[in-house]
Amino acid sequence: MAAWATLLLGVLLVTHRPGDSALLEANGNLSCRCAKTTRGFISPRKYSSVEVWPVGSSCRRLEVVIRLKSLERVCVDPDAPWVKKLLKDLPSL
């Protein structure tokens, strides 16, 4: 019986792929506001407001949502250089 348990444990260790945890991470973010983001530049003249949602228990990534004057909401990639500059320039509350 111990041989079977050892064999089973060995098979599980060999077949485990690190990519599986990435799938869990993607599926664990079900409460995020942004399903997709854009890296494309958006002119500040088009902004109505900027919403920054920090990492939390419901979503494990920083989210930045720009509300346009046309009432459209656009999720932008917080790692895009222009978004990093925007976040740096936002007043701290």
JODA-V137152 format. One record per helix or strand of 3 or more residues. SS is the DSSP state (alpha for helix, beta for strand). FROM is the first residue (numbers start at 1). LEN is the number of residues. If there is no record, write none. Layout:
# JODA-V137152
SS;FROM;LEN, SS;FROM;LEN
This chain:
# JODA-V137152
alpha;2;14, alpha;19;10, alpha;44;3, beta;47;7, beta;63;6, beta;73;4, alpha;81;9
